[in-house]
Amino acid sequence: MAANMDIPAWIAFFIGLYALAGGAGELRVNGLYLDILSELEHSPALRFVTGVVCLSLGAAIYLSNPWNLDDPLAMVVTIMGGLIAAEGGALIAVGDRFMALARRIVGVKGEFWAWVSTALGAVLVMIALSRIA
């Protein structure tokens, strides 16, 4: 079944939906990103579990997506999978420092990052749908 599917497009579609939902959540509840970061900062177990999930999903994306130099979306999705896996590894290995960096990046600009997330999510979904349909 996977041989007949556009795997990079489907992965981009679901990552785009995730980004849209995350952006919409922050836009709906201002300060959501900071609350999430605060919970992750104060719970090493939650950081570890989140790191394991990110590492697993990133590795699955990286390994299942074909690397094709003629397909820019396939390359972007593979790189995103690698970055997600690296994020998971960072959360496991140096989670406290990673959270401090994340807090500095998000700062009080949660709404800005929400719009960035929403825009990137919309772009990924549109690109994916243009290839799937």
Phi and psi in radians as a Rosetta constraint file:
Dihedral C 1 N 2 CA 2 C 2 CIRCULARHARMONIC -1.152 0.35
Dihedral N 2 CA 2 C 2 N 3 CIRCULARHARMONIC -0.428 0.35
Dihedral C 2 N 3 CA 3 C 3 CIRCULARHARMONIC -1.133 0.35
Dihedral N 3 CA 3 C 3 N 4 CIRCULARHARMONIC -0.453 0.35
Dihedral C 3 N 4 CA 4 C 4 CIRCULARHARMONIC -1.667 0.35
Dihedral N 4 CA 4 C 4 N 5 CIRCULARHARMONIC 0.062 0.35
Dihedral C 4 N 5 CA 5 C 5 CIRCULARHARMONIC -1.839 0.35
Dihedral N 5 CA 5 C 5 N 6 CIRCULARHARMONIC 2.656 0.35
Dihedral C 5 N 6 CA 6 C 6 CIRCULARHARMONIC -1.549 0.35
Dihedral N 6 CA 6 C 6 N 7 CIRCULARHARMONIC 1.513 0.35
Dihedral C 6 N 7 CA 7 C 7 CIRCULARHARMONIC -1.024 0.35
Dihedral N 7 CA 7 C 7 N 8 CIRCULARHARMONIC -0.816 0.35
Dihedral C 7 N 8 CA 8 C 8 CIRCULARHARMONIC -1.045 0.35
Dihedral N 8 CA 8 C 8 N 9 CIRCULARHARMONIC -0.642 0.35
Dihedral C 8 N 9 CA 9 C 9 CIRCULARHARMONIC -1.166 0.35
Dihedral N 9 CA 9 C 9 N 10 CIRCULARHARMONIC -0.736 0.35
Dihedral C 9 N 10 CA 10 C 10 CIRCULARHARMONIC -1.174 0.35
Dihedral N 10 CA 10 C 10 N 11 CIRCULARHARMONIC -0.696 0.35
Dihedral C 10 N 11 CA 11 C 11 CIRCULARHARMONIC -1.128 0.35
Dihedral N 11 CA 11 C 11 N 12 CIRCULARHARMONIC -0.768 0.35
Dihedral C 11 N 12 CA 12 C 12 CIRCULARHARMONIC -1.071 0.35
Dihedral N 12 CA 12 C 12 N 13 CIRCULARHARMONIC -0.661 0.35
Dihedral C 12 N 13 CA 13 C 13 CIRCULARHARMONIC -1.056 0.35
Dihedral N 13 CA 13 C 13 N 14 CIRCULARHARMONIC -0.851 0.35
Dihedral C 13 N 14 CA 14 C 14 CIRCULARHARMONIC -1.278 0.35
Dihedral N 14 CA 14 C 14 N 15 CIRCULARHARMONIC -0.593 0.35
Dihedral C 14 N 15 CA 15 C 15 CIRCULARHARMONIC -1.154 0.35
Dihedral N 15 CA 15 C 15 N 16 CIRCULARHARMONIC -0.666 0.35
Dihedral C 15 N 16 CA 16 C 16 CIRCULARHARMONIC -1.098 0.35
Dihedral N 16 CA 16 C 16 N 17 CIRCULARHARMONIC -0.742 0.35
Dihedral C 16 N 17 CA 17 C 17 CIRCULARHARMONIC -1.070 0.35
Dihedral N 17 CA 17 C 17 N 18 CIRCULARHARMONIC -0.719 0.35
Dihedral C 17 N 18 CA 18 C 18 CIRCULARHARMONIC -1.060 0.35
Dihedral N 18 CA 18 C 18 N 19 CIRCULARHARMONIC -0.797 0.35
Dihedral C 18 N 19 CA 19 C 19 CIRCULARHARMONIC -1.143 0.35
Dihedral N 19 CA 19 C 19 N 20 CIRCULARHARMONIC -0.707 0.35
Dihedral C 19 N 20 CA 20 C 20 CIRCULARHARMONIC -1.071 0.35
Dihedral N 20 CA 20 C 20 N 21 CIRCULARHARMONIC -0.788 0.35
Dihedral C 20 N 21 CA 21 C 21 CIRCULARHARMONIC -1.134 0.35
Dihedral N 21 CA 21 C 21 N 22 CIRCULARHARMONIC -0.745 0.35
Dihedral C 21 N 22 CA 22 C 22 CIRCULARHARMONIC -1.109 0.35
Dihedral N 22 CA 22 C 22 N 23 CIRCULARHARMONIC -0.753 0.35
Dihedral C 22 N 23 CA 23 C 23 CIRCULARHARMONIC -1.137 0.35
Dihedral N 23 CA 23 C 23 N 24 CIRCULARHARMONIC -0.749 0.35
Dihedral C 23 N 24 CA 24 C 24 CIRCULARHARMONIC -1.117 0.35
Dihedral N 24 CA 24 C 24 N 25 CIRCULARHARMONIC -0.640 0.35
Dihedral C 24 N 25 CA 25 C 25 CIRCULARHARMONIC -1.078 0.35
Dihedral N 25 CA 25 C 25 N 26 CIRCULARHARMONIC -0.777 0.35
Dihedral C 25 N 26 CA 26 C 26 CIRCULARHARMONIC -1.203 0.35
Dihedral N 26 CA 26 C 26 N 27 CIRCULARHARMONIC -0.663 0.35
Dihedral C 26 N 27 CA 27 C 27 CIRCULARHARMONIC -1.181 0.35
Dihedral N 27 CA 27 C 27 N 28 CIRCULARHARMONIC -0.583 0.35
Dihedral C 27 N 28 CA 28 C 28 CIRCULARHARMONIC -1.331 0.35
Dihedral N 28 CA 28 C 28 N 29 CIRCULARHARMONIC -0.723 0.35
Dihedral C 28 N 29 CA 29 C 29 CIRCULARHARMONIC -2.130 0.35
Dihedral N 29 CA 29 C 29 N 30 CIRCULARHARMONIC 1.610 0.35
Dihedral C 29 N 30 CA 30 C 30 CIRCULARHARMONIC -1.051 0.35
Dihedral N 30 CA 30 C 30 N 31 CIRCULARHARMONIC 2.274 0.35
Dihedral C 30 N 31 CA 31 C 31 CIRCULARHARMONIC 1.704 0.35
Dihedral N 31 CA 31 C 31 N 32 CIRCULARHARMONIC 0.016 0.35
Dihedral C 31 N 32 CA 32 C 32 CIRCULARHARMONIC -1.048 0.35
Dihedral N 32 CA 32 C 32 N 33 CIRCULARHARMONIC -0.777 0.35
Dihedral C 32 N 33 CA 33 C 33 CIRCULARHARMONIC -1.031 0.35
Dihedral N 33 CA 33 C 33 N 34 CIRCULARHARMONIC -0.762 0.35
Dihedral C 33 N 34 CA 34 C 34 CIRCULARHARMONIC -1.150 0.35
Dihedral N 34 CA 34 C 34 N 35 CIRCULARHARMONIC -0.638 0.35
Dihedral C 34 N 35 CA 35 C 35 CIRCULARHARMONIC -1.123 0.35
Dihedral N 35 CA 35 C 35 N 36 CIRCULARHARMONIC -0.740 0.35
Dihedral C 35 N 36 CA 36 C 36 CIRCULARHARMONIC -1.103 0.35
Dihedral N 36 CA 36 C 36 N 37 CIRCULARHARMONIC -0.788 0.35
Dihedral C 36 N 37 CA 37 C 37 CIRCULARHARMONIC -1.080 0.35
Dihedral N 37 CA 37 C 37 N 38 CIRCULARHARMONIC -0.702 0.35
Dihedral C 37 N 38 CA 38 C 38 CIRCULARHARMONIC -1.075 0.35
Dihedral N 38 CA 38 C 38 N 39 CIRCULARHARMONIC -0.773 0.35
Dihedral C 38 N 39 CA 39 C 39 CIRCULARHARMONIC -1.113 0.35
Dihedral N 39 CA 39 C 39 N 40 CIRCULARHARMONIC -0.704 0.35
Dihedral C 39 N 40 CA 40 C 40 CIRCULARHARMONIC -1.177 0.35
Dihedral N 40 CA 40 C 40 N 41 CIRCULARHARMONIC -0.637 0.35
Dihedral C 40 N 41 CA 41 C 41 CIRCULARHARMONIC -1.115 0.35
Dihedral N 41 CA 41 C 41 N 42 CIRCULARHARMONIC -0.636 0.35
Dihedral C 41 N 42 CA 42 C 42 CIRCULARHARMONIC -1.628 0.35
Dihedral N 42 CA 42 C 42 N 43 CIRCULARHARMONIC 0.016 0.35
Dihedral C 42 N 43 CA 43 C 43 CIRCULARHARMONIC -2.328 0.35
Dihedral N 43 CA 43 C 43 N 44 CIRCULARHARMONIC 1.679 0.35
Dihedral C 43 N 44 CA 44 C 44 CIRCULARHARMONIC -1.025 0.35
Dihedral N 44 CA 44 C 44 N 45 CIRCULARHARMONIC -0.601 0.35
Dihedral C 44 N 45 CA 45 C 45 CIRCULARHARMONIC -1.153 0.35
Dihedral N 45 CA 45 C 45 N 46 CIRCULARHARMONIC -0.738 0.35
Dihedral C 45 N 46 CA 46 C 46 CIRCULARHARMONIC -1.137 0.35
Dihedral N 46 CA 46 C 46 N 47 CIRCULARHARMONIC -0.698 0.35
Dihedral C 46 N 47 CA 47 C 47 CIRCULARHARMONIC -1.063 0.35
Dihedral N 47 CA 47 C 47 N 48 CIRCULARHARMONIC -0.759 0.35
Dihedral C 47 N 48 CA 48 C 48 CIRCULARHARMONIC -1.112 0.35
Dihedral N 48 CA 48 C 48 N 49 CIRCULARHARMONIC -0.833 0.35
Dihedral C 48 N 49 CA 49 C 49 CIRCULARHARMONIC -1.113 0.35
Dihedral N 49 CA 49 C 49 N 50 CIRCULARHARMONIC -0.732 0.35
Dihedral C 49 N 50 CA 50 C 50 CIRCULARHARMONIC -1.086 0.35
Dihedral N 50 CA 50 C 50 N 51 CIRCULARHARMONIC -0.711 0.35
Dihedral C 50 N 51 CA 51 C 51 CIRCULARHARMONIC -1.093 0.35
Dihedral N 51 CA 51 C 51 N 52 CIRCULARHARMONIC -0.731 0.35
Dihedral C 51 N 52 CA 52 C 52 CIRCULARHARMONIC -1.103 0.35
Dihedral N 52 CA 52 C 52 N 53 CIRCULARHARMONIC -0.753 0.35
Dihedral C 52 N 53 CA 53 C 53 CIRCULARHARMONIC -1.119 0.35
Dihedral N 53 CA 53 C 53 N 54 CIRCULARHARMONIC -0.807 0.35
Dihedral C 53 N 54 CA 54 C 54 CIRCULARHARMONIC -1.093 0.35
Dihedral N 54 CA 54 C 54 N 55 CIRCULARHARMONIC -0.785 0.35
Dihedral C 54 N 55 CA 55 C 55 CIRCULARHARMONIC -1.059 0.35
Dihedral N 55 CA 55 C 55 N 56 CIRCULARHARMONIC -0.765 0.35
Dihedral C 55 N 56 CA 56 C 56 CIRCULARHARMONIC -1.155 0.35
Dihedral N 56 CA 56 C 56 N 57 CIRCULARHARMONIC -0.838 0.35
Dihedral C 56 N 57 CA 57 C 57 CIRCULARHARMONIC -1.160 0.35
Dihedral N 57 CA 57 C 57 N 58 CIRCULARHARMONIC -0.742 0.35
Dihedral C 57 N 58 CA 58 C 58 CIRCULARHARMONIC -1.073 0.35
Dihedral N 58 CA 58 C 58 N 59 CIRCULARHARMONIC -0.752 0.35
Dihedral C 58 N 59 CA 59 C 59 CIRCULARHARMONIC -1.125 0.35
Dihedral N 59 CA 59 C 59 N 60 CIRCULARHARMONIC -0.709 0.35
Dihedral C 59 N 60 CA 60 C 60 CIRCULARHARMONIC -1.099 0.35
Dihedral N 60 CA 60 C 60 N 61 CIRCULARHARMONIC -0.742 0.35
Dihedral C 60 N 61 CA 61 C 61 CIRCULARHARMONIC -1.125 0.35
Dihedral N 61 CA 61 C 61 N 62 CIRCULARHARMONIC -0.843 0.35
Dihedral C 61 N 62 CA 62 C 62 CIRCULARHARMONIC -1.042 0.35
Dihedral N 62 CA 62 C 62 N 63 CIRCULARHARMONIC -0.760 0.35
Dihedral C 62 N 63 CA 63 C 63 CIRCULARHARMONIC -1.400 0.35
Dihedral N 63 CA 63 C 63 N 64 CIRCULARHARMONIC -0.495 0.35
Dihedral C 63 N 64 CA 64 C 64 CIRCULARHARMONIC -1.558 0.35
Dihedral N 64 CA 64 C 64 N 65 CIRCULARHARMONIC -0.343 0.35
Dihedral C 64 N 65 CA 65 C 65 CIRCULARHARMONIC -1.530 0.35
Dihedral N 65 CA 65 C 65 N 66 CIRCULARHARMONIC 2.258 0.35
Dihedral C 65 N 66 CA 66 C 66 CIRCULARHARMONIC -1.267 0.35
Dihedral N 66 CA 66 C 66 N 67 CIRCULARHARMONIC 2.373 0.35
Dihedral C 66 N 67 CA 67 C 67 CIRCULARHARMONIC -1.510 0.35
Dihedral N 67 CA 67 C 67 N 68 CIRCULARHARMONIC 2.007 0.35
Dihedral C 67 N 68 CA 68 C 68 CIRCULARHARMONIC -2.323 0.35
Dihedral N 68 CA 68 C 68 N 69 CIRCULARHARMONIC 1.987 0.35
Dihedral C 68 N 69 CA 69 C 69 CIRCULARHARMONIC -1.147 0.35
Dihedral N 69 CA 69 C 69 N 70 CIRCULARHARMONIC -0.329 0.35
Dihedral C 69 N 70 CA 70 C 70 CIRCULARHARMONIC -1.539 0.35
Dihedral N 70 CA 70 C 70 N 71 CIRCULARHARMONIC -0.030 0.35
Dihedral C 70 N 71 CA 71 C 71 CIRCULARHARMONIC -2.192 0.35
Dihedral N 71 CA 71 C 71 N 72 CIRCULARHARMONIC 1.718 0.35
Dihedral C 71 N 72 CA 72 C 72 CIRCULARHARMONIC -1.024 0.35
Dihedral N 72 CA 72 C 72 N 73 CIRCULARHARMONIC -0.638 0.35
Dihedral C 72 N 73 CA 73 C 73 CIRCULARHARMONIC -1.129 0.35
Dihedral N 73 CA 73 C 73 N 74 CIRCULARHARMONIC -0.700 0.35
Dihedral C 73 N 74 CA 74 C 74 CIRCULARHARMONIC -1.083 0.35
Dihedral N 74 CA 74 C 74 N 75 CIRCULARHARMONIC -0.701 0.35
Dihedral C 74 N 75 CA 75 C 75 CIRCULARHARMONIC -1.165 0.35
Dihedral N 75 CA 75 C 75 N 76 CIRCULARHARMONIC -0.755 0.35
Dihedral C 75 N 76 CA 76 C 76 CIRCULARHARMONIC -1.093 0.35
Dihedral N 76 CA 76 C 76 N 77 CIRCULARHARMONIC -0.774 0.35
Dihedral C 76 N 77 CA 77 C 77 CIRCULARHARMONIC -1.134 0.35
Dihedral N 77 CA 77 C 77 N 78 CIRCULARHARMONIC -0.711 0.35
Dihedral C 77 N 78 CA 78 C 78 CIRCULARHARMONIC -1.109 0.35
Dihedral N 78 CA 78 C 78 N 79 CIRCULARHARMONIC -0.750 0.35
Dihedral C 78 N 79 CA 79 C 79 CIRCULARHARMONIC -1.110 0.35
Dihedral N 79 CA 79 C 79 N 80 CIRCULARHARMONIC -0.733 0.35
Dihedral C 79 N 80 CA 80 C 80 CIRCULARHARMONIC -1.066 0.35
Dihedral N 80 CA 80 C 80 N 81 CIRCULARHARMONIC -0.723 0.35
Dihedral C 80 N 81 CA 81 C 81 CIRCULARHARMONIC -1.055 0.35
Dihedral N 81 CA 81 C 81 N 82 CIRCULARHARMONIC -0.745 0.35
Dihedral C 81 N 82 CA 82 C 82 CIRCULARHARMONIC -1.111 0.35
Dihedral N 82 CA 82 C 82 N 83 CIRCULARHARMONIC -0.702 0.35
Dihedral C 82 N 83 CA 83 C 83 CIRCULARHARMONIC -1.186 0.35
Dihedral N 83 CA 83 C 83 N 84 CIRCULARHARMONIC -0.654 0.35
Dihedral C 83 N 84 CA 84 C 84 CIRCULARHARMONIC -1.128 0.35
Dihedral N 84 CA 84 C 84 N 85 CIRCULARHARMONIC -0.733 0.35
Dihedral C 84 N 85 CA 85 C 85 CIRCULARHARMONIC -1.121 0.35
Dihedral N 85 CA 85 C 85 N 86 CIRCULARHARMONIC -0.719 0.35
Dihedral C 85 N 86 CA 86 C 86 CIRCULARHARMONIC -1.119 0.35
Dihedral N 86 CA 86 C 86 N 87 CIRCULARHARMONIC -0.683 0.35
Dihedral C 86 N 87 CA 87 C 87 CIRCULARHARMONIC -1.052 0.35
Dihedral N 87 CA 87 C 87 N 88 CIRCULARHARMONIC -0.764 0.35
Dihedral C 87 N 88 CA 88 C 88 CIRCULARHARMONIC -1.070 0.35
Dihedral N 88 CA 88 C 88 N 89 CIRCULARHARMONIC -0.751 0.35
Dihedral C 88 N 89 CA 89 C 89 CIRCULARHARMONIC -1.095 0.35
Dihedral N 89 CA 89 C 89 N 90 CIRCULARHARMONIC -0.694 0.35
Dihedral C 89 N 90 CA 90 C 90 CIRCULARHARMONIC -1.144 0.35
Dihedral N 90 CA 90 C 90 N 91 CIRCULARHARMONIC -0.691 0.35
Dihedral C 90 N 91 CA 91 C 91 CIRCULARHARMONIC -1.092 0.35
Dihedral N 91 CA 91 C 91 N 92 CIRCULARHARMONIC -0.644 0.35
Dihedral C 91 N 92 CA 92 C 92 CIRCULARHARMONIC -1.287 0.35
Dihedral N 92 CA 92 C 92 N 93 CIRCULARHARMONIC -0.812 0.35
Dihedral C 92 N 93 CA 93 C 93 CIRCULARHARMONIC -1.379 0.35
Dihedral N 93 CA 93 C 93 N 94 CIRCULARHARMONIC -0.806 0.35
Dihedral C 93 N 94 CA 94 C 94 CIRCULARHARMONIC -2.361 0.35
Dihedral N 94 CA 94 C 94 N 95 CIRCULARHARMONIC 0.883 0.35
Dihedral C 94 N 95 CA 95 C 95 CIRCULARHARMONIC -1.015 0.35
Dihedral N 95 CA 95 C 95 N 96 CIRCULARHARMONIC -0.688 0.35
Dihedral C 95 N 96 CA 96 C 96 CIRCULARHARMONIC -1.127 0.35
Dihedral N 96 CA 96 C 96 N 97 CIRCULARHARMONIC -0.742 0.35
Dihedral C 96 N 97 CA 97 C 97 CIRCULARHARMONIC -1.247 0.35
Dihedral N 97 CA 97 C 97 N 98 CIRCULARHARMONIC -0.640 0.35
Dihedral C 97 N 98 CA 98 C 98 CIRCULARHARMONIC -1.098 0.35
Dihedral N 98 CA 98 C 98 N 99 CIRCULARHARMONIC -0.704 0.35
Dihedral C 98 N 99 CA 99 C 99 CIRCULARHARMONIC -1.188 0.35
Dihedral N 99 CA 99 C 99 N 100 CIRCULARHARMONIC -0.642 0.35
Dihedral C 99 N 100 CA 100 C 100 CIRCULARHARMONIC -1.107 0.35
Dihedral N 100 CA 100 C 100 N 101 CIRCULARHARMONIC -0.719 0.35
Dihedral C 100 N 101 CA 101 C 101 CIRCULARHARMONIC -1.125 0.35
Dihedral N 101 CA 101 C 101 N 102 CIRCULARHARMONIC -0.767 0.35
Dihedral C 101 N 102 CA 102 C 102 CIRCULARHARMONIC -1.074 0.35
Dihedral N 102 CA 102 C 102 N 103 CIRCULARHARMONIC -0.708 0.35
Dihedral C 102 N 103 CA 103 C 103 CIRCULARHARMONIC -1.120 0.35
Dihedral N 103 CA 103 C 103 N 104 CIRCULARHARMONIC -0.688 0.35
Dihedral C 103 N 104 CA 104 C 104 CIRCULARHARMONIC -1.156 0.35
Dihedral N 104 CA 104 C 104 N 105 CIRCULARHARMONIC -0.660 0.35
Dihedral C 104 N 105 CA 105 C 105 CIRCULARHARMONIC -1.206 0.35
Dihedral N 105 CA 105 C 105 N 106 CIRCULARHARMONIC -0.819 0.35
Dihedral C 105 N 106 CA 106 C 106 CIRCULARHARMONIC -1.250 0.35
Dihedral N 106 CA 106 C 106 N 107 CIRCULARHARMONIC -0.797 0.35
Dihedral C 106 N 107 CA 107 C 107 CIRCULARHARMONIC 0.880 0.35
Dihedral N 107 CA 107 C 107 N 108 CIRCULARHARMONIC -2.315 0.35
Dihedral C 107 N 108 CA 108 C 108 CIRCULARHARMONIC -1.792 0.35
Dihedral N 108 CA 108 C 108 N 109 CIRCULARHARMONIC 0.210 0.35
Dihedral C 108 N 109 CA 109 C 109 CIRCULARHARMONIC -1.700 0.35
Dihedral N 109 CA 109 C 109 N 110 CIRCULARHARMONIC 0.655 0.35
Dihedral C 109 N 110 CA 110 C 110 CIRCULARHARMONIC -1.028 0.35
Dihedral N 110 CA 110 C 110 N 111 CIRCULARHARMONIC -0.656 0.35
Dihedral C 110 N 111 CA 111 C 111 CIRCULARHARMONIC -1.143 0.35
Dihedral N 111 CA 111 C 111 N 112 CIRCULARHARMONIC -0.684 0.35
Dihedral C 111 N 112 CA 112 C 112 CIRCULARHARMONIC -1.035 0.35
Dihedral N 112 CA 112 C 112 N 113 CIRCULARHARMONIC -0.857 0.35
Dihedral C 112 N 113 CA 113 C 113 CIRCULARHARMONIC -1.159 0.35
Dihedral N 113 CA 113 C 113 N 114 CIRCULARHARMONIC -0.517 0.35
Dihedral C 113 N 114 CA 114 C 114 CIRCULARHARMONIC -1.135 0.35
Dihedral N 114 CA 114 C 114 N 115 CIRCULARHARMONIC -0.739 0.35
Dihedral C 114 N 115 CA 115 C 115 CIRCULARHARMONIC -1.172 0.35
Dihedral N 115 CA 115 C 115 N 116 CIRCULARHARMONIC -0.683 0.35
Dihedral C 115 N 116 CA 116 C 116 CIRCULARHARMONIC -1.078 0.35
Dihedral N 116 CA 116 C 116 N 117 CIRCULARHARMONIC -0.805 0.35
Dihedral C 116 N 117 CA 117 C 117 CIRCULARHARMONIC -1.069 0.35
Dihedral N 117 CA 117 C 117 N 118 CIRCULARHARMONIC -0.777 0.35
Dihedral C 117 N 118 CA 118 C 118 CIRCULARHARMONIC -1.103 0.35
Dihedral N 118 CA 118 C 118 N 119 CIRCULARHARMONIC -0.770 0.35
Dihedral C 118 N 119 CA 119 C 119 CIRCULARHARMONIC -1.141 0.35
Dihedral N 119 CA 119 C 119 N 120 CIRCULARHARMONIC -0.811 0.35
Dihedral C 119 N 120 CA 120 C 120 CIRCULARHARMONIC -1.119 0.35
Dihedral N 120 CA 120 C 120 N 121 CIRCULARHARMONIC -0.671 0.35
Dihedral C 120 N 121 CA 121 C 121 CIRCULARHARMONIC -1.076 0.35
Dihedral N 121 CA 121 C 121 N 122 CIRCULARHARMONIC -0.775 0.35
Dihedral C 121 N 122 CA 122 C 122 CIRCULARHARMONIC -1.102 0.35
Dihedral N 122 CA 122 C 122 N 123 CIRCULARHARMONIC -0.719 0.35
Dihedral C 122 N 123 CA 123 C 123 CIRCULARHARMONIC -1.106 0.35
Dihedral N 123 CA 123 C 123 N 124 CIRCULARHARMONIC -0.803 0.35
Dihedral C 123 N 124 CA 124 C 124 CIRCULARHARMONIC -1.077 0.35
Dihedral N 124 CA 124 C 124 N 125 CIRCULARHARMONIC -0.742 0.35
Dihedral C 124 N 125 CA 125 C 125 CIRCULARHARMONIC -1.113 0.35
Dihedral N 125 CA 125 C 125 N 126 CIRCULARHARMONIC -0.765 0.35
Dihedral C 125 N 126 CA 126 C 126 CIRCULARHARMONIC -1.127 0.35
Dihedral N 126 CA 126 C 126 N 127 CIRCULARHARMONIC -0.752 0.35
Dihedral C 126 N 127 CA 127 C 127 CIRCULARHARMONIC -1.085 0.35
Dihedral N 127 CA 127 C 127 N 128 CIRCULARHARMONIC -0.779 0.35
Dihedral C 127 N 128 CA 128 C 128 CIRCULARHARMONIC -1.089 0.35
Dihedral N 128 CA 128 C 128 N 129 CIRCULARHARMONIC -0.820 0.35
Dihedral C 128 N 129 CA 129 C 129 CIRCULARHARMONIC -1.129 0.35
Dihedral N 129 CA 129 C 129 N 130 CIRCULARHARMONIC -0.552 0.35
Dihedral C 129 N 130 CA 130 C 130 CIRCULARHARMONIC -1.172 0.35
Dihedral N 130 CA 130 C 130 N 131 CIRCULARHARMONIC -0.446 0.35
Dihedral C 130 N 131 CA 131 C 131 CIRCULARHARMONIC -1.625 0.35
Dihedral N 131 CA 131 C 131 N 132 CIRCULARHARMONIC -0.516 0.35
Dihedral C 131 N 132 CA 132 C 132 CIRCULARHARMONIC -1.371 0.35
Dihedral N 132 CA 132 C 132 N 133 CIRCULARHARMONIC -0.750 0.35
